[in-house]
Amino acid sequence: FTTLAIDYPNNQLKAEIQASEALKKHVKDIEESLIGKYQKRTVQNKCEEYLNCSHMDIHPQEVLDDLKGMLDKLEDSVTEGESISKEEAVDLIFEKWTKLNSNDYSDFIQTGIKSLDDIIIGLETGKHMIIGARPSIGKTALGLTLMANMCGAGNQVGFMSVETMKQGLIERLAYIMTGVSGNAFTSGQGVDPADFQKVGEALKEICQNQ
């Protein structure tokens, strides 16, 4: 991030992000973070520059012009926010209601859990949603279940974990896909051949899917 921020937005990151409509909504936080780091670094560099050349004879107007150029550059680096009028916002709300009233759920991705989808329709596209709970309640299991269901419906899904290793995630995903309990492999009482085959096929399917 620090390396990218020093050169930002002179590198191609911003152009690549803007060129991909699919990524624009998901990388907004990352882009804003990079811009913030770039702005902070630019100001720090400029301050150090003038501190290091304090002995030089520089006309005040030159300093002002230089600082103004820096501020203009920083202003240009700011991502344009989403700005719409109240009338446009109302139109979007009515458009959303009209689609829902017509049973058009194209703006939602169903979780595949019927009892949940009956309440929330699904996960609304373009929104960030946070699932919170105490440790060992089942957040990761729920996330893996959502991923398996969405992939089964033809959606492309990415999954990142900061605490569970890839091997553990794949193993749990295989159990979820097959409905086979992980205890069947850890009970020490032997594994049913049918369950063993199901899990094996699920692991092959996971490896084949990108």
Residue pairs with C-beta under 8 A, 6 or more apart in sequence:
1 33
1 34
1 37
2 37
2 41
4 11
4 13
4 34
4 37
5 34
5 37
5 38
5 40
5 41
6 38
6 41
7 38
8 14
8 34
8 35
8 37
8 38
8 77
9 35
9 38
9 76
9 77
13 34
14 31
17 23
17 24
17 27
17 31
18 24
25 126
28 79
31 79
32 79
35 77
35 78
35 79
38 77
39 74
39 77
42 70
42 73
42 74
43 70
43 74
46 66
46 67
46 70
50 63
84 92
96 107
99 105
99 106
99 107
100 121
105 121
105 122
107 124
107 125
107 126
108 121
108 122
108 123
108 124
108 125
109 122
109 123
109 125
109 150
109 153
109 155
110 117
110 121
110 122
110 123
110 149
110 150
110 153
111 117
111 120
111 122
111 123
111 146
111 149
111 150
112 145
112 146
112 148
112 149
112 150
112 152
112 153
113 145
113 146
113 149
123 129
123 146
131 139
131 142
131 143
132 139
133 139
140 161
140 164
140 169
140 172
141 172
141 176
143 159
144 159
144 169
144 172
144 173
144 176
145 176
146 157
147 157
147 159
147 173
148 173
148 176
148 177
150 157
151 157
151 209
159 169
161 169
164 172
170 203
170 206
171 182
172 182
173 202
173 206
174 180
174 199
174 202
174 203
174 206
175 181
175 182
175 199
177 202
177 205
177 206
178 195
178 198
178 199
178 201
178 202
179 198
180 195
180 198
180 199
184 191
184 192
184 195
185 191
185 199
